[in-house]
Amino acid sequence: MARKRLIEDMKAHPARFYRLPGDVMRDRRFGDAERLEILRAWAASAEAETAGQVHAAIDELESRMSGRVPAAG
């Protein structure tokens, strides 16, 4: 139950737990599906400065999860 609560807290306030979206990608406590949940929540509330980084991390995770090669750019 504590793990689920932690993920919910991270989704509610991702910037309190991570400095950059790449930090979510490197967090070994979670699988790709959980990382994607956190990043999607962050994207919904991201300021313009971090929005591009959040969306790039989401694209990378979605590509990895589907077995696709991520688009360059």
mmCIF file of the N, C-alpha and C atoms, coordinates in Angstrom:
data_MODEL
# 
_entry.id   MODEL 
# 
loop_
_atom_site.group_PDB 
_atom_site.id 
_atom_site.type_symbol 
_atom_site.label_atom_id 
_atom_site.label_alt_id 
_atom_site.label_comp_id 
_atom_site.label_asym_id 
_atom_site.label_entity_id 
_atom_site.label_seq_id 
_atom_site.pdbx_PDB_ins_code 
_atom_site.Cartn_x 
_atom_site.Cartn_y 
_atom_site.Cartn_z 
_atom_site.occupancy 
_atom_site.B_iso_or_equiv 
_atom_site.pdbx_formal_charge 
_atom_site.auth_seq_id 
_atom_site.auth_comp_id 
_atom_site.auth_asym_id 
_atom_site.auth_atom_id 
_atom_site.pdbx_PDB_model_num 
ATOM 1   N N  . MET A 1 1  ? 0.825  -1.197 0.000   1.00 0.00 ? 1  MET A N  1 
ATOM 2   C CA . MET A 1 1  ? 0.000  0.000  0.000   1.00 0.00 ? 1  MET A CA 1 
ATOM 3   C C  . MET A 1 1  ? 0.865  1.255  0.000   1.00 0.00 ? 1  MET A C  1 
ATOM 4   N N  . ALA A 1 2  ? 1.996  1.224  0.679   1.00 0.00 ? 2  ALA A N  1 
ATOM 5   C CA . ALA A 1 2  ? 2.854  2.402  0.755   1.00 0.00 ? 2  ALA A CA 1 
ATOM 6   C C  . ALA A 1 2  ? 3.390  2.774  -0.621  1.00 0.00 ? 2  ALA A C  1 
ATOM 7   N N  . ARG A 1 3  ? 3.694  1.771  -1.438  1.00 0.00 ? 3  ARG A N  1 
ATOM 8   C CA . ARG A 1 3  ? 4.205  2.024  -2.790  1.00 0.00 ? 3  ARG A CA 1 
ATOM 9   C C  . ARG A 1 3  ? 3.161  2.744  -3.641  1.00 0.00 ? 3  ARG A C  1 
ATOM 10  N N  . LYS A 1 4  ? 1.923  2.295  -3.544  1.00 0.00 ? 4  LYS A N  1 
ATOM 11  C CA . LYS A 1 4  ? 0.840  2.932  -4.310  1.00 0.00 ? 4  LYS A CA 1 
ATOM 12  C C  . LYS A 1 4  ? 0.660  4.384  -3.858  1.00 0.00 ? 4  LYS A C  1 
ATOM 13  N N  . ARG A 1 5  ? 0.745  4.602  -2.569  1.00 0.00 ? 5  ARG A N  1 
ATOM 14  C CA . ARG A 1 5  ? 0.611  5.965  -2.020  1.00 0.00 ? 5  ARG A CA 1 
ATOM 15  C C  . ARG A 1 5  ? 1.746  6.857  -2.513  1.00 0.00 ? 5  ARG A C  1 
ATOM 16  N N  . LEU A 1 6  ? 2.964  6.299  -2.549  1.00 0.00 ? 6  LEU A N  1 
ATOM 17  C CA . LEU A 1 6  ? 4.120  7.053  -3.030  1.00 0.00 ? 6  LEU A CA 1 
ATOM 18  C C  . LEU A 1 6  ? 3.920  7.460  -4.486  1.00 0.00 ? 6  LEU A C  1 
ATOM 19  N N  . ILE A 1 7  ? 3.474  6.550  -5.314  1.00 0.00 ? 7  ILE A N  1 
ATOM 20  C CA . ILE A 1 7  ? 3.248  6.864  -6.728  1.00 0.00 ? 7  ILE A CA 1 
ATOM 21  C C  . ILE A 1 7  ? 2.177  7.935  -6.865  1.00 0.00 ? 7  ILE A C  1 
ATOM 22  N N  . GLU A 1 8  ? 1.109  7.826  -6.087  1.00 0.00 ? 8  GLU A N  1 
ATOM 23  C CA . GLU A 1 8  ? 0.050  8.838  -6.140  1.00 0.00 ? 8  GLU A CA 1 
ATOM 24  C C  . GLU A 1 8  ? 0.581  10.208 -5.723  1.00 0.00 ? 8  GLU A C  1 
ATOM 25  N N  . ASP A 1 9  ? 1.415  10.250 -4.691  1.00 0.00 ? 9  ASP A N  1 
ATOM 26  C CA . ASP A 1 9  ? 2.027  11.512 -4.260  1.00 0.00 ? 9  ASP A CA 1 
ATOM 27  C C  . ASP A 1 9  ? 2.932  12.076 -5.354  1.00 0.00 ? 9  ASP A C  1 
ATOM 28  N N  . MET A 1 10 ? 3.692  11.197 -5.994  1.00 0.00 ? 10 MET A N  1 
ATOM 29  C CA . MET A 1 10 ? 4.590  11.638 -7.066  1.00 0.00 ? 10 MET A CA 1 
ATOM 30  C C  . MET A 1 10 ? 3.800  12.160 -8.257  1.00 0.00 ? 10 MET A C  1 
ATOM 31  N N  . LYS A 1 11 ? 2.684  11.528 -8.551  1.00 0.00 ? 11 LYS A N  1 
ATOM 32  C CA . LYS A 1 11 ? 1.850  12.000 -9.665  1.00 0.00 ? 11 LYS A CA 1 
ATOM 33  C C  . LYS A 1 11 ? 1.232  13.356 -9.337  1.00 0.00 ? 11 LYS A C  1 
ATOM 34  N N  . ALA A 1 12 ? 0.896  13.564 -8.079  1.00 0.00 ? 12 ALA A N  1 
ATOM 35  C CA . ALA A 1 12 ? 0.286  14.833 -7.673  1.00 0.00 ? 12 ALA A CA 1 
ATOM 36  C C  . ALA A 1 12 ? 1.294  15.979 -7.677  1.00 0.00 ? 12 ALA A C  1 
ATOM 37  N N  . HIS A 1 13 ? 2.559  15.687 -7.313  1.00 0.00 ? 13 HIS A N  1 
ATOM 38  C CA . HIS A 1 13 ? 3.585  16.724 -7.196  1.00 0.00 ? 13 HIS A CA 1 
ATOM 39  C C  . HIS A 1 13 ? 4.944  16.200 -7.672  1.00 0.00 ? 13 HIS A C  1 
ATOM 40  N N  . PRO A 1 14 ? 5.078  15.877 -8.956  1.00 0.00 ? 14 PRO A N  1 
ATOM 41  C CA . PRO A 1 14 ? 6.323  15.263 -9.432  1.00 0.00 ? 14 PRO A CA 1 
ATOM 42  C C  . PRO A 1 14 ? 7.565  16.128 -9.229  1.00 0.00 ? 14 PRO A C  1 
ATOM 43  N N  . ALA A 1 15 ? 7.432  17.423 -9.335  1.00 0.00 ? 15 ALA A N  1 
ATOM 44  C CA . ALA A 1 15 ? 8.597  18.302 -9.192  1.00 0.00 ? 15 ALA A CA 1 
ATOM 45  C C  . ALA A 1 15 ? 9.121  18.329 -7.762  1.00 0.00 ? 15 ALA A C  1 
ATOM 46  N N  . ARG A 1 16 ? 8.338  17.898 -6.805  1.00 0.00 ? 16 ARG A N  1 
ATOM 47  C CA . ARG A 1 16 ? 8.816  17.802 -5.428  1.00 0.00 ? 16 ARG A CA 1 
ATOM 48  C C  . ARG A 1 16 ? 9.744  16.603 -5.239  1.00 0.00 ? 16 ARG A C  1 
ATOM 49  N N  . PHE A 1 17 ? 9.570  15.596 -6.089  1.00 0.00 ? 17 PHE A N  1 
ATOM 50  C CA . PHE A 1 17 ? 10.337 14.360 -5.959  1.00 0.00 ? 17 PHE A CA 1 
ATOM 51  C C  . PHE A 1 17 ? 11.490 14.274 -6.959  1.00 0.00 ? 17 PHE A C  1 
ATOM 52  N N  . TYR A 1 18 ? 11.336 14.946 -8.097  1.00 0.00 ? 18 TYR A N  1 
ATOM 53  C CA . TYR A 1 18 ? 12.334 14.857 -9.169  1.00 0.00 ? 18 TYR A CA 1 
ATOM 54  C C  . TYR A 1 18 ? 12.706 16.253 -9.647  1.00 0.00 ? 18 TYR A C  1 
ATOM 55  N N  . ARG A 1 19 ? 14.000 16.432 -9.887  1.00 0.00 ? 19 ARG A N  1 
ATOM 56  C CA . ARG A 1 19 ? 14.477 17.719 -10.399 1.00 0.00 ? 19 ARG A CA 1 
ATOM 57  C C  . ARG A 1 19 ? 14.200 17.845 -11.890 1.00 0.00 ? 19 ARG A C  1 
ATOM 58  N N  . LEU A 1 20 ? 14.411 16.740 -12.625 1.00 0.00 ? 20 LEU A N  1 
ATOM 59  C CA . LEU A 1 20 ? 14.234 16.716 -14.077 1.00 0.00 ? 20 LEU A CA 1 
ATOM 60  C C  . LEU A 1 20 ? 13.459 15.464 -14.480 1.00 0.00 ? 20 LEU A C  1 
ATOM 61  N N  . PRO A 1 21 ? 12.769 15.502 -15.614 1.00 0.00 ? 21 PRO A N  1 
ATOM 62  C CA . PRO A 1 21 ? 12.067 14.312 -16.090 1.00 0.00 ? 21 PRO A CA 1 
ATOM 63  C C  . PRO A 1 21 ? 12.991 13.106 -16.276 1.00 0.00 ? 21 PRO A C  1 
ATOM 64  N N  . GLY A 1 22 ? 14.229 13.346 -16.628 1.00 0.00 ? 22 GLY A N  1 
ATOM 65  C CA . GLY A 1 22 ? 15.178 12.246 -16.766 1.00 0.00 ? 22 GLY A CA 1 
ATOM 66  C C  . GLY A 1 22 ? 15.410 11.505 -15.457 1.00 0.00 ? 22 GLY A C  1 
ATOM 67  N N  . ASP A 1 23 ? 15.197 12.178 -14.347 1.00 0.00 ? 23 ASP A N  1 
ATOM 68  C CA . ASP A 1 23 ? 15.340 11.531 -13.038 1.00 0.00 ? 23 ASP A CA 1 
ATOM 69  C C  . ASP A 1 23 ? 14.265 10.452 -12.853 1.00 0.00 ? 23 ASP A C  1 
ATOM 70  N N  . VAL A 1 24 ? 13.081 10.695 -13.389 1.00 0.00 ? 24 VAL A N  1 
ATOM 71  C CA . VAL A 1 24 ? 12.017 9.685  -13.344 1.00 0.00 ? 24 VAL A CA 1 
ATOM 72  C C  . VAL A 1 24 ? 12.465 8.449  -14.126 1.00 0.00 ? 24 VAL A C  1 
ATOM 73  N N  . MET A 1 25 ? 13.084 8.689  -15.273 1.00 0.00 ? 25 MET A N  1 
ATOM 74  C CA . MET A 1 25 ? 13.533 7.594  -16.135 1.00 0.00 ? 25 MET A CA 1 
ATOM 75  C C  . MET A 1 25 ? 14.574 6.721  -15.429 1.00 0.00 ? 25 MET A C  1 
ATOM 76  N N  . ARG A 1 26 ? 15.361 7.307  -14.552 1.00 0.00 ? 26 ARG A N  1 
ATOM 77  C CA . ARG A 1 26 ? 16.435 6.585  -13.875 1.00 0.00 ? 26 ARG A CA 1 
ATOM 78  C C  . ARG A 1 26 ? 16.019 6.004  -12.525 1.00 0.00 ? 26 ARG A C  1 
ATOM 79  N N  . ASP A 1 27 ? 14.816 6.275  -12.094 1.00 0.00 ? 27 ASP A N  1 
ATOM 80  C CA . ASP A 1 27 ? 14.351 5.794  -10.799 1.00 0.00 ? 27 ASP A CA 1 
ATOM 81  C C  . ASP A 1 27 ? 14.071 4.293  -10.877 1.00 0.00 ? 27 ASP A C  1 
ATOM 82  N N  . ARG A 1 28 ? 14.942 3.503  -10.283 1.00 0.00 ? 28 ARG A N  1 
ATOM 83  C CA . ARG A 1 28 ? 14.862 2.037  -10.372 1.00 0.00 ? 28 ARG A CA 1 
ATOM 84  C C  . ARG A 1 28 ? 13.787 1.431  -9.472  1.00 0.00 ? 28 ARG A C  1 
ATOM 85  N N  . ARG A 1 29 ? 13.118 2.249  -8.705  1.00 0.00 ? 29 ARG A N  1 
ATOM 86  C CA . ARG A 1 29 ? 12.058 1.716  -7.845  1.00 0.00 ? 29 ARG A CA 1 
ATOM 87  C C  . ARG A 1 29 ? 10.820 1.323  -8.628  1.00 0.00 ? 29 ARG A C  1 
ATOM 88  N N  . PHE A 1 30 ? 10.709 1.850  -9.856  1.00 0.00 ? 30 PHE A N  1 
ATOM 89  C CA . PHE A 1 30 ? 9.477  1.676  -10.611 1.00 0.00 ? 30 PHE A CA 1 
ATOM 90  C C  . PHE A 1 30 ? 9.733  1.069  -11.982 1.00 0.00 ? 30 PHE A C  1 
ATOM 91  N N  . GLY A 1 31 ? 8.710  0.422  -12.503 1.00 0.00 ? 31 GLY A N  1 
ATOM 92  C CA . GLY A 1 31 ? 8.757  -0.098 -13.855 1.00 0.00 ? 31 GLY A CA 1 
ATOM 93  C C  . GLY A 1 31 ? 8.360  0.989  -14.846 1.00 0.00 ? 31 GLY A C  1 
ATOM 94  N N  . ASP A 1 32 ? 8.457  0.660  -16.129 1.00 0.00 ? 32 ASP A N  1 
ATOM 95  C CA . ASP A 1 32 ? 8.149  1.654  -17.156 1.00 0.00 ? 32 ASP A CA 1 
ATOM 96  C C  . ASP A 1 32 ? 6.706  2.158  -17.077 1.00 0.00 ? 32 ASP A C  1 
ATOM 97  N N  . ALA A 1 33 ? 5.764  1.283  -16.781 1.00 0.00 ? 33 ALA A N  1 
ATOM 98  C CA . ALA A 1 33 ? 4.357  1.709  -16.704 1.00 0.00 ? 33 ALA A CA 1 
ATOM 99  C C  . ALA A 1 33 ? 4.158  2.735  -15.587 1.00 0.00 ? 33 ALA A C  1 
ATOM 100 N N  . GLU A 1 34 ? 4.807  2.522  -14.462 1.00 0.00 ? 34 GLU A N  1 
ATOM 101 C CA . GLU A 1 34 ? 4.685  3.472  -13.350 1.00 0.00 ? 34 GLU A CA 1 
ATOM 102 C C  . GLU A 1 34 ? 5.398  4.779  -13.675 1.00 0.00 ? 34 GLU A C  1 
ATOM 103 N N  . ARG A 1 35 ? 6.556  4.692  -14.308 1.00 0.00 ? 35 ARG A N  1 
ATOM 104 C CA . ARG A 1 35 ? 7.264  5.908  -14.721 1.00 0.00 ? 35 ARG A CA 1 
ATOM 105 C C  . ARG A 1 35 ? 6.392  6.714  -15.683 1.00 0.00 ? 35 ARG A C  1 
ATOM 106 N N  . LEU A 1 36 ? 5.745  6.003  -16.596 1.00 0.00 ? 36 LEU A N  1 
ATOM 107 C CA . LEU A 1 36 ? 4.891  6.677  -17.568 1.00 0.00 ? 36 LEU A CA 1 
ATOM 108 C C  . LEU A 1 36 ? 3.733  7.390  -16.882 1.00 0.00 ? 36 LEU A C  1 
ATOM 109 N N  . GLU A 1 37 ? 3.148  6.776  -15.875 1.00 0.00 ? 37 GLU A N  1 
ATOM 110 C CA . GLU A 1 37 ? 2.080  7.427  -15.114 1.00 0.00 ? 37 GLU A CA 1 
ATOM 111 C C  . GLU A 1 37 ? 2.569  8.731  -14.494 1.00 0.00 ? 37 GLU A C  1 
ATOM 112 N N  . ILE A 1 38 ? 3.728  8.676  -13.881 1.00 0.00 ? 38 ILE A N  1 
ATOM 113 C CA . ILE A 1 38 ? 4.292  9.866  -13.231 1.00 0.00 ? 38 ILE A CA 1 
ATOM 114 C C  . ILE A 1 38 ? 4.575  10.952 -14.261 1.00 0.00 ? 38 ILE A C  1 
ATOM 115 N N  . LEU A 1 39 ? 5.174  10.575 -15.384 1.00 0.00 ? 39 LEU A N  1 
ATOM 116 C CA . LEU A 1 39 ? 5.509  11.564 -16.418 1.00 0.00 ? 39 LEU A CA 1 
ATOM 117 C C  . LEU A 1 39 ? 4.266  12.165 -17.048 1.00 0.00 ? 39 LEU A C  1 
ATOM 118 N N  . ARG A 1 40 ? 3.251  11.357 -17.272 1.00 0.00 ? 40 ARG A N  1 
ATOM 119 C CA . ARG A 1 40 ? 1.998  11.898 -17.842 1.00 0.00 ? 40 ARG A CA 1 
ATOM 120 C C  . ARG A 1 40 ? 1.354  12.889 -16.884 1.00 0.00 ? 40 ARG A C  1 
ATOM 121 N N  . ALA A 1 41 ? 1.392  12.584 -15.604 1.00 0.00 ? 41 ALA A N  1 
ATOM 122 C CA . ALA A 1 41 ? 0.855  13.523 -14.614 1.00 0.00 ? 41 ALA A CA 1 
ATOM 123 C C  . ALA A 1 41 ? 1.669  14.811 -14.614 1.00 0.00 ? 41 ALA A C  1 
ATOM 124 N N  . TRP A 1 42 ? 2.991  14.686 -14.746 1.00 0.00 ? 42 TRP A N  1 
ATOM 125 C CA . TRP A 1 42 ? 3.860  15.850 -14.780 1.00 0.00 ? 42 TRP A CA 1 
ATOM 126 C C  . TRP A 1 42 ? 3.576  16.673 -16.031 1.00 0.00 ? 42 TRP A C  1 
ATOM 127 N N  . ALA A 1 43 ? 3.360  16.013 -17.151 1.00 0.00 ? 43 ALA A N  1 
ATOM 128 C CA . ALA A 1 43 ? 3.082  16.719 -18.409 1.00 0.00 ? 43 ALA A CA 1 
ATOM 129 C C  . ALA A 1 43 ? 1.812  17.555 -18.306 1.00 0.00 ? 43 ALA A C  1 
ATOM 130 N N  . ALA A 1 44 ? 0.842  17.062 -17.586 1.00 0.00 ? 44 ALA A N  1 
ATOM 131 C CA . ALA A 1 44 ? -0.421 17.780 -17.446 1.00 0.00 ? 44 ALA A CA 1 
ATOM 132 C C  . ALA A 1 44 ? -0.259 19.079 -16.669 1.00 0.00 ? 44 ALA A C  1 
ATOM 133 N N  . SER A 1 45 ? 0.764  19.137 -15.824 1.00 0.00 ? 45 SER A N  1 
ATOM 134 C CA . SER A 1 45 ? 0.948  20.332 -15.005 1.00 0.00 ? 45 SER A CA 1 
ATOM 135 C C  . SER A 1 45 ? 2.282  21.032 -15.254 1.00 0.00 ? 45 SER A C  1 
ATOM 136 N N  . ALA A 1 46 ? 3.020  20.572 -16.235 1.00 0.00 ? 46 ALA A N  1 
ATOM 137 C CA . ALA A 1 46 ? 4.369  21.102 -16.462 1.00 0.00 ? 46 ALA A CA 1 
ATOM 138 C C  . ALA A 1 46 ? 4.342  22.535 -16.981 1.00 0.00 ? 46 ALA A C  1 
ATOM 139 N N  . GLU A 1 47 ? 5.300  23.296 -16.504 1.00 0.00 ? 47 GLU A N  1 
ATOM 140 C CA . GLU A 1 47 ? 5.502  24.636 -17.025 1.00 0.00 ? 47 GLU A CA 1 
ATOM 141 C C  . GLU A 1 47 ? 6.191  24.506 -18.376 1.00 0.00 ? 47 GLU A C  1 
ATOM 142 N N  . ALA A 1 48 ? 6.138  25.531 -19.161 1.00 0.00 ? 48 ALA A N  1 
ATOM 143 C CA . ALA A 1 48 ? 6.702  25.500 -20.514 1.00 0.00 ? 48 ALA A CA 1 
ATOM 144 C C  . ALA A 1 48 ? 8.165  25.067 -20.518 1.00 0.00 ? 48 ALA A C  1 
ATOM 145 N N  . GLU A 1 49 ? 8.915  25.445 -19.498 1.00 0.00 ? 49 GLU A N  1 
ATOM 146 C CA . GLU A 1 49 ? 10.342 25.143 -19.431 1.00 0.00 ? 49 GLU A CA 1 
ATOM 147 C C  . GLU A 1 49 ? 10.617 23.638 -19.387 1.00 0.00 ? 49 GLU A C  1 
ATOM 148 N N  . THR A 1 50 ? 9.808  22.899 -18.640 1.00 0.00 ? 50 THR A N  1 
ATOM 149 C CA . THR A 1 50 ? 10.041 21.462 -18.509 1.00 0.00 ? 50 THR A CA 1 
ATOM 150 C C  . THR A 1 50 ? 9.134  20.612 -19.383 1.00 0.00 ? 50 THR A C  1 
ATOM 151 N N  . ALA A 1 51 ? 8.128  21.204 -19.985 1.00 0.00 ? 51 ALA A N  1 
ATOM 152 C CA . ALA A 1 51 ? 7.161  20.435 -20.770 1.00 0.00 ? 51 ALA A CA 1 
ATOM 153 C C  . ALA A 1 51 ? 7.828  19.640 -21.890 1.00 0.00 ? 51 ALA A C  1 
ATOM 154 N N  . GLY A 1 52 ? 8.769  20.237 -22.599 1.00 0.00 ? 52 GLY A N  1 
ATOM 155 C CA . GLY A 1 52 ? 9.455  19.537 -23.682 1.00 0.00 ? 52 GLY A CA 1 
ATOM 156 C C  . GLY A 1 52 ? 10.227 18.334 -23.181 1.00 0.00 ? 52 GLY A C  1 
ATOM 157 N N  . GLN A 1 53 ? 10.881 18.474 -22.041 1.00 0.00 ? 53 GLN A N  1 
ATOM 158 C CA . GLN A 1 53 ? 11.635 17.362 -21.458 1.00 0.00 ? 53 GLN A CA 1 
ATOM 159 C C  . GLN A 1 53 ? 10.700 16.252 -21.006 1.00 0.00 ? 53 GLN A C  1 
ATOM 160 N N  . VAL A 1 54 ? 9.580  16.623 -20.431 1.00 0.00 ? 54 VAL A N  1 
ATOM 161 C CA . VAL A 1 54 ? 8.607  15.628 -19.962 1.00 0.00 ? 54 VAL A CA 1 
ATOM 162 C C  . VAL A 1 54 ? 8.062  14.849 -21.150 1.00 0.00 ? 54 VAL A C  1 
ATOM 163 N N  . HIS A 1 55 ? 7.687  15.549 -22.212 1.00 0.00 ? 55 HIS A N  1 
ATOM 164 C CA . HIS A 1 55 ? 7.128  14.877 -23.391 1.00 0.00 ? 55 HIS A CA 1 
ATOM 165 C C  . HIS A 1 55 ? 8.169  13.993 -24.077 1.00 0.00 ? 55 HIS A C  1 
ATOM 166 N N  . ALA A 1 56 ? 9.408  14.400 -24.086 1.00 0.00 ? 56 ALA A N  1 
ATOM 167 C CA . ALA A 1 56 ? 10.467 13.568 -24.663 1.00 0.00 ? 56 ALA A CA 1 
ATOM 168 C C  . ALA A 1 56 ? 10.640 12.283 -23.853 1.00 0.00 ? 56 ALA A C  1 
ATOM 169 N N  . ALA A 1 57 ? 10.573 12.382 -22.544 1.00 0.00 ? 57 ALA A N  1 
ATOM 170 C CA . ALA A 1 57 ? 10.687 11.196 -21.697 1.00 0.00 ? 57 ALA A CA 1 
ATOM 171 C C  . ALA A 1 57 ? 9.493  10.270 -21.894 1.00 0.00 ? 57 ALA A C  1 
ATOM 172 N N  . ILE A 1 58 ? 8.302  10.840 -22.035 1.00 0.00 ? 58 ILE A N  1 
ATOM 173 C CA . ILE A 1 58 ? 7.103  10.037 -22.304 1.00 0.00 ? 58 ILE A CA 1 
ATOM 174 C C  . ILE A 1 58 ? 7.262  9.300  -23.626 1.00 0.00 ? 58 ILE A C  1 
ATOM 175 N N  . ASP A 1 59 ? 7.701  10.001 -24.660 1.00 0.00 ? 59 ASP A N  1 
ATOM 176 C CA . ASP A 1 59 ? 7.911  9.367  -25.965 1.00 0.00 ? 59 ASP A CA 1 
ATOM 177 C C  . ASP A 1 59 ? 8.899  8.212  -25.870 1.00 0.00 ? 59 ASP A C  1 
ATOM 178 N N  . GLU A 1 60 ? 9.982  8.417  -25.118 1.00 0.00 ? 60 GLU A N  1 
ATOM 179 C CA . GLU A 1 60 ? 10.995 7.365  -24.963 1.00 0.00 ? 60 GLU A CA 1 
ATOM 180 C C  . GLU A 1 60 ? 10.409 6.133  -24.270 1.00 0.00 ? 60 GLU A C  1 
ATOM 181 N N  . LEU A 1 61 ? 9.651  6.350  -23.208 1.00 0.00 ? 61 LEU A N  1 
ATOM 182 C CA . LEU A 1 61 ? 9.058  5.224  -22.492 1.00 0.00 ? 61 LEU A CA 1 
ATOM 183 C C  . LEU A 1 61 ? 8.029  4.497  -23.341 1.00 0.00 ? 61 LEU A C  1 
ATOM 184 N N  . GLU A 1 62 ? 7.179  5.242  -24.027 1.00 0.00 ? 62 GLU A N  1 
ATOM 185 C CA . GLU A 1 62 ? 6.173  4.605  -24.875 1.00 0.00 ? 62 GLU A CA 1 
ATOM 186 C C  . GLU A 1 62 ? 6.831  3.795  -25.981 1.00 0.00 ? 62 GLU A C  1 
ATOM 187 N N  . SER A 1 63 ? 7.912  4.311  -26.547 1.00 0.00 ? 63 SER A N  1 
ATOM 188 C CA . SER A 1 63 ? 8.641  3.583  -27.580 1.00 0.00 ? 63 SER A CA 1 
ATOM 189 C C  . SER A 1 63 ? 9.251  2.310  -27.010 1.00 0.00 ? 63 SER A C  1 
ATOM 190 N N  . ARG A 1 64 ? 9.846  2.431  -25.838 1.00 0.00 ? 64 ARG A N  1 
ATOM 191 C CA . ARG A 1 64 ? 10.481 1.282  -25.198 1.00 0.00 ? 64 ARG A CA 1 
ATOM 192 C C  . ARG A 1 64 ? 9.448  0.208  -24.864 1.00 0.00 ? 64 ARG A C  1 
ATOM 193 N N  . MET A 1 65 ? 8.293  0.646  -24.399 1.00 0.00 ? 65 MET A N  1 
ATOM 194 C CA . MET A 1 65 ? 7.251  -0.296 -24.006 1.00 0.00 ? 65 MET A CA 1 
ATOM 195 C C  . MET A 1 65 ? 6.614  -0.994 -25.206 1.00 0.00 ? 65 MET A C  1 
ATOM 196 N N  . SER A 1 66 ? 6.601  -0.336 -26.350 1.00 0.00 ? 66 SER A N  1 
ATOM 197 C CA . SER A 1 66 ? 5.995  -0.930 -27.539 1.00 0.00 ? 66 SER A CA 1 
ATOM 198 C C  . SER A 1 66 ? 7.021  -1.606 -28.434 1.00 0.00 ? 66 SER A C  1 
ATOM 199 N N  . GLY A 1 67 ? 8.300  -1.469 -28.100 1.00 0.00 ? 67 GLY A N  1 
ATOM 200 C CA . GLY A 1 67 ? 9.347  -2.078 -28.893 1.00 0.00 ? 67 GLY A CA 1 
ATOM 201 C C  . GLY A 1 67 ? 9.734  -1.269 -30.117 1.00 0.00 ? 67 GLY A C  1 
ATOM 202 N N  . ARG A 1 68 ? 9.243  -0.035 -30.207 1.00 0.00 ? 68 ARG A N  1 
ATOM 203 C CA . ARG A 1 68 ? 9.577  0.827  -31.333 1.00 0.00 ? 68 ARG A CA 1 
ATOM 204 C C  . ARG A 1 68 ? 10.881 1.552  -31.066 1.00 0.00 ? 68 ARG A C  1 
ATOM 205 N N  . VAL A 1 69 ? 11.486 2.023  -32.140 1.00 0.00 ? 69 VAL A N  1 
ATOM 206 C CA . VAL A 1 69 ? 12.676 2.864  -32.033 1.00 0.00 ? 69 VAL A CA 1 
ATOM 207 C C  . VAL A 1 69 ? 12.188 4.288  -31.872 1.00 0.00 ? 69 VAL A C  1 
ATOM 208 N N  . PRO A 1 70 ? 12.640 5.027  -30.815 1.00 0.00 ? 70 PRO A N  1 
ATOM 209 C CA . PRO A 1 70 ? 12.175 6.403  -30.611 1.00 0.00 ? 70 PRO A CA 1 
ATOM 210 C C  . PRO A 1 70 ? 12.593 7.322  -31.749 1.00 0.00 ? 70 PRO A C  1 
ATOM 211 N N  . ALA A 1 71 ? 11.727 8.280  -32.051 1.00 0.00 ? 71 ALA A N  1 
ATOM 212 C CA . ALA A 1 71 ? 12.016 9.261  -33.097 1.00 0.00 ? 71 ALA A CA 1 
ATOM 213 C C  . ALA A 1 71 ? 13.125 10.189 -32.644 1.00 0.00 ? 71 ALA A C  1 
ATOM 214 N N  . ALA A 1 72 ? 13.968 10.591 -33.559 1.00 0.00 ? 72 ALA A N  1 
ATOM 215 C CA . ALA A 1 72 ? 15.043 11.527 -33.239 1.00 0.00 ? 72 ALA A CA 1 
ATOM 216 C C  . ALA A 1 72 ? 14.469 12.922 -33.109 1.00 0.00 ? 72 ALA A C  1 
ATOM 217 N N  . GLY A 1 73 ? 15.094 13.716 -32.236 1.00 0.00 ? 73 GLY A N  1 
ATOM 218 C CA . GLY A 1 73 ? 14.669 15.098 -32.188 1.00 0.00 ? 73 GLY A CA 1 
ATOM 219 C C  . GLY A 1 73 ? 14.443 15.542 -30.855 1.00 0.00 ? 73 GLY A C  1 
# 
